[in-house]
Amino acid sequence: MLQRCSVVCLALFAGGDLDADKDGLTDFQELHKYLTDPKKADSDGDGIPDGDWEERREFTYSVRAVMHVMAPFDVASMNDDYQDVRVLEQRADLLEFEVVIYPFNTSAEAIPPNTNWRKTAAEMKEFVRPGVCSNWDKDLQARLTAELKEQGVELGSLDDVQVAQGVSDWLMKRSEFEDSFTTFAVEFEKGHARVAAGHEESVESTLARFGRTLEQQFDRELFGKGMFTNKIHGSCTSSAIYLSTGLKAAGLPTRTIVCTPIVDASDAREVAWIDACISHVGVRAKLKHAAEALGDSWASHTFNEVFVGGRWRRLNYTRLGQNVLDDGMGLFVHVHTFNDHSEAGLLGWGNRKVHPQHDALFGGPNPYSCLSLSDRFGVHAKVANELLVNVRELTIQRLAWYDAPDRPRELTTTLGELGSAGYVFAYLDMNGIDGHDALEFYLAADKHFALRARGRDDLPAKGIGKFWGDPGVFILRIAPGDFARMESGVEYELVWIGSHETLRWNVAKGAGIVRARR
């Protein structure tokens, strides 16, 4: 059993935050997280101060869960601009905690640029200096500065918002994604990386797949300078190392966080709680779509935070101000923070299957679990209970096979059964439509289609969990049995066979596909 600890509400203050009304909540978080009045200690005048654990939920919508997570975790950083955490029980290798998440916060709307950010950065040296993995040096810094200058970007003339957005965007565009994941199989001793016992076989398999030495692989996945030189990044964890390296070299204070979904999608019982316990239809739809897409896979996300506009802001690849309500993960739960990957201890998650309580508390592929789930509309909340979608219909203009020789390089992903199932790109009419809005529509809409040809049976096709907002493309999957029935040389037109009360797909005339002759 876990050792019993006293229930503790951790301090919410991020260095220097003001609390004008002395209610225990920072002014920033009252304005943007709780939506209470930062000038009144008791915003609704009911005699209970806003800082009370339950009272702070009265002016907005929130989601509550009790969770287990294996080590590593960082309790000190788990309270942030998006969530509140109380530790229930803790030991070195396991944490039980209560988390309250505020999906409709407005933190991303309050990121003021700071033109004097270099002075601030000089006072935060620990978040700028090189690390074992974020190992930038003067040579990398000079190359980064020169290459940016060639693109017309002078780092010295940018504010911190422009640096965070511009440098991260440039770094991701100059490198290619490679599907590799050995970052959780590595341990560090005195600054040196090595493959941990029990992970040799999986790492050797990766090396054989790419025809590389371990050193070559590390320089494409684990060490930022090597990734910068080779113009390659791997998983989200690898990408966070790569971005941390480049952003620190640019002088911007950067650290890394790890988040889990609020439920383990591999546990049918936890997934069932979404329908049973989440009453907000828009949040419920996002959680259900995320759980469906994640399925039985390993599911956590590692990404960056940058110190911009006077506080730590989330930077998810190139998206500054990433919210806690997310299309891919459902709801983020922040469990860990570190400065350099070598300090993170993520091997603990890599070794999750040998945890003494793995089968009893977890059992699936993930090192976390949800014990209970609920939501609340605060009595003073002005939150509409509706789908979170701005676009109500989208038009599919044309189709193309995924494995066509002219497939755009950026439209690449990992697909199962590629040899037996059929995968088709559906290109959308994005004229005047924001890519994020299109993604919201895609996640909420019914994605059941059929390929139809005169005198032939319909072939079912379904949109899968892969969508590119720019240029506006998603993937349709034709199951192996149906794909086998698809006749060569016959043109099949796409039709939408789904249904939805408010969201609708249109298919342009002539949007079809022909299977090559076998």
N, C-alpha and C positions, 0 to 999 in steps of 0.2 A: 504494500500500500504506500501511497505518497505520504510523506511526512506532513502533518497538519501545520499550516501557517496561519497567522492572523490575516484577515481580509484587509487588504491595503488598497486605497485609491491613490495611485501614483501621482506625483506632482505634474501639473499640466503646463507649467511655464517653460517656454523656450527662451533662453537667455535674453534678458532685457525687455520682455513683454510687459506691458502695463496692465494693471488691474485697477481701474479708476474707482470702481464702486466697492472694492475690497470684498467681493463675494467668492473669491477663490477661483474665478475663471478669468482668463486673459481677455482684454478688450477685443483683440483680433478674433479669438475663437467665439466670443459672444456675438460678434457681428457676422461671422462667416461660417460658423459651425453649428452653434446652438440657436442662432437667430433671436437671442434675447437682447435686452437693452443694457449696453455696457455702462450706462450712467445710473442704473438702478440695481441695487443688490437683490431686490425682489421684484422682478419685472411684472408679474401679474398681481402683486399685492395680496397674496394669500397667506402671508406670514412665514413662508418657507423660502429661504434664500436660493437664488439661482444655482449656487454651487452644490446644492444637494444632489446626490447621485441620480435620483429619479426626477427631480424638479427640472434639471437641465434639459430634459427631453420634451418639455411641455409645449415648446413653440415650433417644433419641426417633426418630421417623420424619422424614425430610427429603427434599426434592426439589431436584435440582441441574440447572442449565442453564448453557450458554454462549450469550451473546446479543450481538447488535449493536443499538445504538440511535443514531439521529441526534441531533445537538444540537437543542434544549437538554437538558442533563442536569446534575445537581449531585452529583458524586462524593462530596463531603464528607458528604452526608446519607444516602447509600444504605445504609449499615449502620444498622439500627434494631432494634426489639424483635421483628421478624418475619423478617429476612433478614440474611445475611452476604454481602459482596461483595469480590471481588478484581479489581482492574483488570488486564487482560491487555495491551491496547494502547489508546492514546488519542491523539486529535488534536482540534483545535478543533471540528470538525464531526461527529465520529464516535467512539463508544466501543465497545470489545469487552471484555466482562467475564464473570466467572464468578459466579453467584449461587446460594446455598444457602438454601432457604426452609423454615421450620419450621411446617407447617400446624396442628399440635396444641399450639401454645403456649397458655399460660393467662394472657396479659397482660390480657385483658378482665376476668378475675376478680380483678384486683388494682388497682382504681381507688378508693382511699380518698378520701372527701370532705375538703376543706380549708376550714374556716370562716374562716381567716385569709388567704384567697387574694388579697385586694386588696393586702396588703403585698407578696406575691410579684409581683403584676402591676405594682406601682409600680417594681419593679426590672427589669422587662422592657418598658420603654417602646417599644422599636422594634417590638414585636409588638402594640401597642395603638394607637399613633398612626395617624391617617388616612393613606391612600395616594392615589395618583392615581385608582385604581379603587375601592378600599375607602374612599371619600371621605366618611366620616361627619363631621358637625360638631355643634356644640352644639344646633342646632335639631333635627336628627335624634335626637340622644341624648335630648333632652327629650321628643320625641314618643314615642319607644320606651318610655321610663320611664313616661310617663303612660298609654299604652295598656296596658302590662303591669299597671299598678296598677288600671286599670279591670277587668282580668280577675282581680283579687285576688292579683296577684304583685308582691311588694315585693322588688326586686333586692337591696336592702341586707340582707335577712334570709336570703338563699340562700347555700348553700355552692357551691363551684365545679362540682361534679357537677350540681347542680340548675340552675345557670345554663346550663351547656353543653346539657343536655337540654331544659330548659324554654324557653329563648330560641330555640334552633334549631327546636324543634317549633312554637312560636308563629309564628316568621318564615315557615316553609313553609306553614302553614295560612292565613296572612293574604295570601298571594300566589298567583297562578295561573301554571301552566306555559304557556309559549308556545314552539312548535317553531321555534326560530331558532338559527343557529350562524355568527356572523361573528367570534367572539372570536379565532380563529386567523388572521384575515385583516387584523389591525390591527397597526400599529407605533406606537411612541411616540418623540417627540422633545421634550425639555425639558418633559415632563409633559403634552404634548398628543397626543391620539390621531388617527390618520389611517389611511385604507385604504391598504394597501401595493400597490405596483405589481404588476399581474398578477391582482389580486383584485377589480378594479372591477366586472366583469360579474356575478360571483356576489353581491356586496353590493347592486348595483343591483336584481338580481332579488328579493332579500329586501325591499328598500324598496318595490318595486312591489307585492309580494304583500300588504304591510301598509298601503300608502298612506301612508308616513311619510317624513320627512326623515332624513338620517343622524344628526343630533343627537337626534331623537326615538327612533331605534332604539338608539343608544348608551345613552340614559336608560332603556331597558327590557332591556338585555342586558349592557352593559359597565361602567356606573357604579352602584355600590351605592346611593347616595342616590337616584338616579333610579328604580331598581328598587323601593326602599322606598316612594317616593312614589306610583309607578304600580301598585304591588302586582303586579308581574310579574317572573318570572325565566325564563331560557332554559335552555340546555344545562347539563350538569354543571359546566362551567367557569364559566358565568354564575352558576349557583347557588352555587358556591364563593365568587365575588366578593360576592354578595348576603349570604350567611351570614357571611363574614369581616367585612363592613361592620357588620352588626348586632351580632355578638359582640364586636367591638372597641369599639363604642359602649357596650356593656354593661360594658366594662372587662376582658374576658377575653382573655388573650394568645392570638392565633390566627395561624396561617400556612396555607399551601396546599401540597399535594403532588400529583404526577402519577404514576399507575401505568399499566403496560401489562399485558396478559395474558402468561403465560409462553410461549405459542405464538401465532403469527399464524394466526388461523382461516381466513384467505383463502389460505393455502398448504397444499395437500393433503398435501405431504410432511411438514410439521410436525405436522399433525393426525394423520397415521398413526402418529407416534411415541407418541402417547398410549396406544394399545393395545399397542404394541410395547415401550414403555420404562417405563410406570407400573404397578407390581405391586399397589399398594393399591387394592382394588376400589372403595372409596368415593371416594377422590381421583380415580381414573380416571373414574368415572361423572360427577363434577362437571366435570372438564375436558372430557369428551366433550359433555356437554349445553351447556356454555358455548360450545364451538367451533361446535356446530350452530346455536345461537341467534345468534352473532355473524356467522357466515358470511363474506361478502365485504365487510362493512361496515367503516367507520372504527371502531376500537375502542381507546379508552384511557379513563381515568377521572381526573378532577380533583376533589379534595375536600379537606376541611380537617383540620388538626390543632389541638387546643386544649391549653394547658398546664393540666392538671388533676391533682390528687393528687401534685404534685411532678415530673411528667414529661410529655412530649408524648404525647397520646392521639389516635388517629384518630377523626374525627367524619364519618361518611358521611351527608350530609344530616342526619338526626336520630338516627342510630345511633352512640352513643358506644362506643368499643371495637371498631370494625369489624375483623374478623379478616382475615388474608391469604388464607384459603380462602373463596371467595365464589361465590355461586350465579350471578351474572351474568358474572363475568370468569374464573372458574375459580381461578386463582392470581394474586394481585396481585404485580407486580414494581415496586418503588418506584424511580423513576429521577430525580425532580426535586423540589426544594423551593424555595419562594420566599415572600416576605412580602406582595407585592402583584403583581397580574397584570401591571402595567406593567413589572415587573422580570423577568418570566418568560422572555421571548424565544420564546414559543410560535409566533411567525410562522415560526420555523425548521421546525416540523412542518407549518405551513400551506403552506410552500414545498417540501415533501418531494419532489415530483415533479421538481424541477430539481436535486436533489442529484446531484453528478457520479457517484456510485456507486449511484443509485437502482435501476437495472435489474439491476445485478450482485448487489447484496446484499439488495434488498428486492423491488421489482417490483410489489407489490400496493398497496393503499390505505394501508398502515400504515408508520410510520417505525421499525419494529423487526423483528427476526427472531430465531429460535432456531436455533442451530447444533448443539446436542446436548442431550439430555434423559435424565435417569435419576432413580431414587429409591432410598432405602435405609432398611431397618429396622435401627436400631442394635442391636448384639449384646445390649445390656441394655435395649432398648426394651420397654415394656409397652403396646403399641398393637395393638388388635385389627384384623385385616384383614377388614373388613366394610363393608357399605353404611352411610353416615352418615345414617340415617333413624330417627326415633323413632316416627313414625306408620306403620302398616302397611296401613291401608285408609282410604279416604275415600268419602263418599256424595254424589252429585250430586242435589240436591233439585229444581231447576227450570232451565229454559232461557229465554233472552230474546234477541231480535235485537239486535245491536250498535247499529244505527242507529234503534232505537225512540225515539220522542220523549221518553219518560220515563227515558232512560238517566241514571243518576246522574252528576253532573258529574265526580266524582273518577275515574270509570272511563273515561278518555279516553286514547287512544294513537294513534300513526300506523300505518296499515295500508295495504299495497299492494293493488292490484286491488279496491278497495272497491266499485267499480261492477259488477264481474263475478263476483268470488268471494263466498261467503256467510260471514259472521262471526257467531258466536253466543256469548253469555255463558253459561257454566255456573256456577250458584250452588251452593256446597257447604254441607253441614251442618257448621258449625264449633263446635257445642256442646262446650265444654271443650277445644278444640284450639287450640294456639298457632299464630299465623299463620306464624311462621318454620318450625315443624315441618311445617306443611302445605306450605310451599314446598319443603322438602327432599323430601317425598314426591312432589310434582308433578314435580320435576326428574328423579327416579330412576325413576318409574313409566312403564310403556308407555302412551302417550297416543293410541292408535289406537281410534277409535270408529266407529259407523255409525248413520245415521238410517234407521229401518225402518218401513215402512207395509205393511199387508196388501195383497197382490197387486202390490206394486211392488218393483223392484230396490233393494237397499240402496244408500245414498249414503254413501261414506266421509267421515269428518270427523276431523281431527287437532288435538290441543291444540298451540298455538304457544307461543313463548317469552314470554308475557306473563301474569303472575299477580299478583293482589292478595291478600295474606295477610289483610288487613282490608278488606272483610268476608268474604273467601274466594271469589274469583271467578277463573276463567281463560277464555281465548277458544278456541273451536273454529273451525277454518277448513274450509270446504267448497270444494274446488277449482272453478274456473270451469266446467269441463265437467260436473262432477257437479251443481253448483248449477243449471245450465241445465236439467238433467233433473228437478229438484225440482218437483213439481206444486203448483199453487196450491190453497189451500183444503183440502189433505189434511194430517192430523195425522201427523207422523213422531215415533216414540219413539226415544229414545237408548239404544243398547246398547254395551257395551264389548266390543270384539273383539280386544283385545290379550292378552298373556300375560306373566306374571312369576312367578318362583318364590315370592316372599315379599310382593310389593306388589299390592294389588287395588283396583280401582274398583267401587263399588256404585252403581247407578242407581235412585233412588226410583221407585216405580210412578207412571206418569202424567207423568214428566219428558219432555216433548216440545215440538215446535215446529210452527207452521203458517205457511207462506209466504202472504203476502197475495196476493189475486187481482191479476193483471197486466192 
